[in-house]
Amino acid sequence: MIQKINDIQLLQLIEAAIFASEQPLSIAELQATVLQRFSVSNGRIDVTIRQLQQDYSARGIQLQQTASGYRFQTRPELSDDLAQLWPERTARYSRAVLETLALIAYKQPLTRGEIEAVRGVAVGSQIMRSLLDRGWIKVVGHKEVPGRPGLYATTALFLDYFGLKSLSDLPSLPEFTELTADLLPTVEMTGELH
């Protein structure tokens, strides 16, 4: 039986659901779970989420939209002070891991060989395994060349982790674009870096 819910109850329920969820929640997920017994339109949920974003705009946490949905997160400018709550250090990623991830994010899909050509060094299996295990990249197909190497691309989990709604939210890197545009066609044609 479909029930009605007033605006205050709706705001409280959506706020509590997003707060309690371990993963970002989309409007569709809210409707399929905590709002399933209520008659609530997408537009009404959207208005409620905007109200919550406004309510949290001057606080230490904010309601942020990512690729997978909405989540509460602390303000980035507070991260140094909040880090004192967790004395052990978070995982540090090597320059090689970060360079590989950046290449995939900006020029996806890429093969491991294309990444190696741009970086100028071999990409170790442990680097790719680390990114795959984190769920930040995945194989999205295979290139139609001998050996059919896997094509790597980023995932929604990558976007969520870095607080992005889409790849278009990545900061622009004009030097990076020019560098890879010059190198990748050479790699595809000859397999060598010239």
C-alpha positions in Angstrom: 0.0 0.0 0.0 1.4 3.4 -1.1 1.6 5.9 1.7 2.1 9.7 1.8 5.0 11.4 3.4 5.2 15.1 4.3 8.2 17.3 3.4 9.8 17.2 6.8 9.6 13.4 7.0 10.9 13.1 3.5 13.9 15.4 4.3 14.7 13.4 7.4 14.4 10.0 5.7 16.6 11.0 2.8 19.2 12.6 5.1 19.3 9.6 7.3 19.5 7.1 4.4 22.4 9.0 2.8 24.2 9.4 6.1 23.8 5.7 7.0 24.7 4.3 3.6 28.3 3.1 3.1 28.0 3.9 -0.6 26.6 7.0 -2.5 22.9 6.7 -3.1 21.2 7.6 -6.3 17.6 8.9 -6.6 16.7 5.5 -8.1 18.2 3.7 -5.2 16.4 5.9 -2.7 13.1 5.2 -4.4 13.8 1.4 -4.5 14.8 1.2 -0.8 13.8 3.6 1.9 11.1 5.4 -0.2 9.5 2.3 -1.8 6.3 2.5 0.3 5.8 6.2 -0.4 4.5 8.0 -3.5 7.4 10.4 -4.1 8.4 11.7 -7.6 12.0 12.2 -8.8 11.4 15.9 -8.8 10.3 16.0 -5.2 13.4 14.0 -4.2 15.6 16.3 -6.2 14.1 19.4 -4.5 14.6 17.7 -1.1 18.3 16.9 -1.9 18.9 20.5 -3.0 17.4 21.7 0.3 19.7 19.3 2.2 22.7 20.7 0.2 21.7 24.2 1.1 21.2 23.2 4.8 24.8 21.8 4.9 26.4 24.6 2.8 27.9 26.4 5.8 28.8 23.3 7.9 31.8 21.1 8.2 30.3 18.4 6.1 28.5 18.7 2.8 26.1 16.6 0.7 28.1 15.9 -2.5 26.9 14.3 -5.8 29.3 11.8 -7.3 29.0 9.4 -10.3 27.0 6.8 -8.3 24.8 9.2 -6.3 24.8 11.4 -3.2 27.0 11.1 -0.1 28.0 13.2 2.9 31.7 14.1 3.1 33.8 16.4 5.1 35.0 19.6 3.5 38.3 19.2 1.7 39.8 22.3 3.5 39.4 20.5 6.8 41.2 17.3 5.8 44.6 18.2 7.4 43.0 18.9 10.8 40.7 15.9 10.6 43.6 13.6 9.8 44.7 13.9 13.4 41.7 11.6 14.3 43.4 8.7 12.5 47.1 8.5 13.6 48.0 5.8 11.2 48.8 7.0 7.7 46.5 6.3 4.8 47.9 4.3 2.0 50.4 6.2 -0.1 50.6 5.5 -3.7 53.8 5.6 -5.7 54.4 8.0 -8.4 54.1 5.1 -10.9 50.6 4.2 -9.7 49.4 7.8 -9.8 50.9 8.4 -13.3 49.3 5.2 -14.6 45.9 6.1 -13.1 46.2 9.6 -14.5 46.9 8.3 -18.0 44.0 6.0 -17.9 41.7 8.7 -16.5 42.6 11.2 -19.1 43.1 9.1 -22.2 40.9 6.0 -21.7 40.6 3.4 -22.9 44.3 2.5 -23.0 46.3 -0.7 -23.3 49.2 -1.4 -20.9 51.6 -1.0 -23.9 50.2 2.5 -24.6 50.6 3.5 -21.0 54.2 2.2 -21.1 54.9 4.2 -24.3 53.8 7.4 -22.7 55.5 6.8 -19.4 58.7 5.6 -21.0 59.0 2.7 -18.6 57.4 -0.7 -18.0 54.2 -0.8 -16.0 54.6 -3.5 -13.4 51.8 -6.1 -12.9 51.6 -4.9 -9.2 50.6 -1.4 -10.4 47.8 -2.7 -12.6 46.7 -5.2 -9.9 46.6 -2.4 -7.3 44.4 -0.2 -9.4 42.1 -3.2 -10.3 41.9 -4.3 -6.7 40.9 -0.8 -5.6 38.1 -0.9 -8.2 39.4 2.3 -9.8 40.0 0.7 -13.2 38.6 -2.2 -15.2 39.1 -4.0 -18.5 36.4 -2.6 -20.9 37.4 -4.6 -24.0 40.4 -5.7 -26.1 42.2 -3.9 -28.8 42.0 -5.5 -32.2 45.8 -6.0 -32.6 48.0 -9.1 -32.3 47.7 -10.4 -28.7 44.4 -8.5 -28.1 45.6 -6.5 -25.1 43.1 -5.4 -22.6 41.8 -1.9 -22.8 41.7 -0.2 -19.4 39.2 2.5 -18.3 38.2 4.1 -14.9 35.1 3.1 -13.0 32.3 4.8 -11.2 34.2 3.8 -7.9 37.2 5.9 -9.1 34.8 8.9 -9.7 33.2 8.4 -6.3 36.5 8.1 -4.5 37.8 11.4 -6.0 34.4 13.1 -5.6 33.7 13.5 -9.3 30.3 13.3 -11.1 31.9 12.5 -14.5 35.3 12.5 -16.2 34.6 16.0 -17.5 35.1 17.1 -13.9 38.8 16.2 -14.0 41.0 19.2 -14.1 42.3 20.1 -17.5 45.9 19.3 -18.3 46.8 20.9 -21.6 50.4 19.7 -21.5 49.3 16.2 -20.8 46.8 16.3 -23.7 49.5 17.5 -26.1 52.0 15.0 -24.9 49.8 12.0 -25.2 48.3 13.1 -28.5 51.8 13.2 -30.0 52.8 9.8 -28.6 49.7 7.6 -28.9 49.3 7.6 -32.7 52.9 6.6 -33.1 52.4 3.7 -30.6 49.4 2.4 -32.4 51.1 2.4 -35.8 54.5 1.1 -35.0 54.5 -0.3 -31.5 57.5 1.9 -30.8 58.1 5.2 -29.2 59.8 7.6 -31.7 
